[in-house]
């Protein structure tokens, strides 16, 4: 079975490496009747202060191998022609970043599978990890499903549930999902190659969706509850980060907690007002419901600081009101 892997960011790298480990055409690969024939990934993009174009994390992870790395701008006729030359049987996609149309999917006799970090049909779309954190779910998971023309609607091949502690950030949960995907993918590929793995249709009536995230989504609305704001801080780490303003200067709130014993009590100050500090919990900020205890923060273009070091350089911070 000839496999083309489609992926771009770091979350897909462990699964890609697992596919490399199965491939009988690559050094160290097993004899599974599975051949990784190439990588489909996004184009190189400017990174860092130099702005020098660099390959995606998936491309960088496998550039030492001899198989082709395809970086088309669009999945047009030229991209389809290059893909067809590889004679792939199966497409494996994880966070590739482009939509596969019917003409492209028709190149794969065995169709395609997609790795999606949610318990489908919940959180179809591009941002299931932040969505689970924002909504303070007690669990989420990872699904490997058949690719379908309609986004994330294909039959489910396997799923694994992941319990959430309420302390996860999008960065940490992405790392968990990456590891689980790498553990699950080999058995799925072996099952497809052997013809023993069948899918189960999703309950489309239960589908929920998540949308793309913009930088503006990180803007803190201090009228929300402390619990809602704290969840968004975790969900938007590492991007776009949660931010507010202090005396017209942008201020990132990087780490915070909820002052549990005051949540739901009468507001003691204006929403966004810096009430004071607690030597164990941090800077106390009034919200629409409850108090947010900020532990780490950063002015734009300045260093990220723990709350006590921050106050040493911002002596008039307490008593000010942040926002809007």
N, C-alpha and C positions, 0 to 999 in steps of 0.2 A: 504494500500500500504506500503510495507516494504522497507525502504530506507537504503542503505549503503553509507556513505559519505566518499569520498577520498580526503584528503588534508593534507598539511604539514606545510607551513609557516604561519606567522601572518596574511597575507592578507586574508586567508581563514577562520580565526577564527570567524568574525562576521556572515558569511553565515552559518557556522557550528552551531553557537549559535541560529541562526534563525530556523534551522532545529530542534534543540533541543526543541525550544519553540513550534513547531508544533506537536511534537511527543506525542501521547496519552499514550505512555508507560513510560514517564518520568515525574518527579514531576513538576507541573506547566504547563505541556503541554496541548495543546488544543485537542478538540475532532474532529479531521479532518479526521479520518480514515487513518492517516499517522503514521507509527511507524519507528523511527530511530533504526535500529538493530545493528549498530556498526560503528566504524571509521577505515578506512584503511589509514595508514600513513607511513612515512619513519621510519627507525630504529633510535634509540637513537644515538646521535653523540657527540663527545667531544666539549665542549664549555668553554670559559673563560680561565683564566690563569691556572686553576687547570687541565684542560683537562678532567674533569669528564664527562662521557656520560650523556646527558640530553635528555628528550623527545622533540619531535617537539612541536612547539607552539600550534598546533591543539590538540595534545595528552594532553598537560599540561592543556588546557582549559576545557577539559571534563573528566579528570581523576576521578572526584568525582562521576561520574555516574557509574552505574553497567553494562552498555553494553560493549561488547568486543571491545578492541583496537588491531587491527591486524597490525603487523610491519614486514612483510616479506621482506627479502633481494631481492627476485625475485618473480615475479608473475608466479611461476611454478606450478606443479601439487599439491604440498603441500599447497600452498597459495590458489589455486582454491578449494581444498577440504575444507579448513577452511572457505572460503567464502560461499561455497554451504551449509554448516551446518547452516548458518544464514538465509537461505531461502529468500534472498532478491528479490524484484521485480524490483527495480530501483537503478542504480548507479548514484550518484551525485559527480562530480569531480571539484575541484578547486585547481590548483597549487599542485597537488599530487606529481609530479616529476618522474613518470614512465609511459611508454607507455602501453596501454591496448591492448592486442592481441585478435584475434577473439575467442579463446577458453575461455578467461576470460569474455569477453562481453556476450558470450552465456549463462552465469550463470544468466542473468537478463532478465526475460520474457518481461519487459517493456523497455529494453535497458538501455541507460545511457544518461545523460546530462552533459555538460561541461560549466563552467563559464569562459569566456575569456575576459580579459580587453582590447578589441579593437573593432572597428566597422568592424567585419568580412564581407567580405573576406580580408580586409586590415590587415596586420601584423599578419598573421598566424605564430605560432612558440612560442618560450619560453620567448621572451623579448619584448612584445608589448609596455609596458610602457616606457622603455628607448628609444625604436625606435621612438615613437611619439614625444618625447622631442628632441631627436637628430635632427630629420627632421623638427623641429619647426612647427609642425602642429597647426592649429588654433582650431581644435577639435579632440577628440577621443571618446571613449565610452566603453560600456560594452555589451557583447553579451552572452546570454544563448542559447546554441545550442545542438542539438542531437549529441551524440558521434558517430563517424565513425572511421573505421580502419585507413583511411588517416587523418593525423593530422589536426584538426580544419576545417574540410571540411563538417561537418554535417549540416543538415537543421537548419535554425535559428528559434528559438521559440520567443524570445523577444530581443530587443535592446534598449539601452538608450544612447543618445549623451551627451558628456561632453565637454563643451567649455573650452579652455585653455587660460590662461592669458599670458603665456610666462614666468612666474615666478616659475612654478612647478618644483620640484625635483622628482626623482623616488620615494623617500620616501613619500612625501606629496601626490603625485598622487596615489600611492598604497593605502594610507589611504582613499582617496576619493572613489576609486574603491571598496575597502572592504565594505564601508558603503552602496554603491549603490547595491552591490551584495546581501547584507543582506536584503535590502528593496525589491528587485525584486524576490528573490528565493521563498518566501512563496506562492505567487500567481501562480508561475509556477508549484510548486508541487501540489497545489490544482487543477489546471487545468489538469494536467496529471492524478491525481487520479480520477477526474470526467470524463475523456475522452473527454474534450472539447477543448484542446489545440493542434493546428496543426502547423507544421513547414513549413517554406518556403525555397526552395532550394537556395543555394548561387550561385552567378555568378562566376563560377570557373575561367573564363577568366580574371576577375578583381583581382584575388588573388595576394597579395604581401606577402613577408616572412621576418622574422627577425631571426637572429641566436643567439646562445649562446654568452655570453660576457666573455672574458678572462681578467685577470689582465692587460695584455699588452695593451688592448684597451684603458686603461686610460692614456697611455703615450701621453703627449701633443705634437703635431706637431705645432710649432710656425709659420710655413708657412701658416697654415690655417687662415681664417679670425677670427677676434675677436668674431663675432656672432656665428661662428661654434664652437669655443673653449668654449664660455660661455654656449652654449647649452649642450655640452658634460659634462661640470662640473656639470650641474644640472642633466643630465641623469645618471651619474655614482655616484650619491649620494643616498644611502649610500655605494655602492660597484660598482666597485673597487676603486673609487675615481680617480680624475685626478691628474697626477703627472708629474713633470719635475725634472731636477737636477740643483743644484747650487753649483759650485765648488766641483763636484763629490758627493754631498750629496743629497739624495732624498728629494724632496720638494712637498708637496701636496697643490694644489690650491683648496680651499674648497668653496669659494664664490666669485663671480666676476660679473661685469657688462660691458657693452660696452659703450665706450665714444662716444656717438651718433654723435656729431658734427664733428668728425674727420674720421668716417668710410668712406672708399672709397677714401680718399685723398692719396697723394703721401707718400710713406714710408719715415719716418724721421730718422729711425735707423734700425739696423739689426734686423730681426725677432727674438724675444726672449729677446731683450735688455730692461733692466729696465730703463725707461726714466726719471722717477722722481716720484713725488707724488702730489696728490690733496687733500687738507684737507677735502673735502666733499666726494670724490669718492674713494680714496685709492691709491694704488701703480699702476703706469701707465707702462704697458708693451707693446712694439711694437709687432704686429703680421704681418702676410702676407698682411692683409687688415684691417686697423683700429687699435685702441688701446684698450687693455683690462684693465679695472680698477679693481684691485684685492682688495677685502675687508677682506678676512680671509684666512690664510695659516698656514702651519705646516711642520716643518722639521720632518723626520722620527724619532720616539722615543722621540719626544718633544711634548709639549703642543700645541694645536691649539690656535692661537692668532689672535686678530684683527690686521689690517695692521699697525696701529701706534705703538702698543706694539711690534709687530714683528720687526719693523725698529729700535726700541730702543736697541735691542739685535743683530742686523745685520747691523752695521753702514756702511759697505762697499757694501751693497746690490745694491744701486742705481748706475747705470753705468755698472754693470755686465751684461753679456748675459747668459740667462738660456738655458738649454738643452745640447746636442740635444735631 
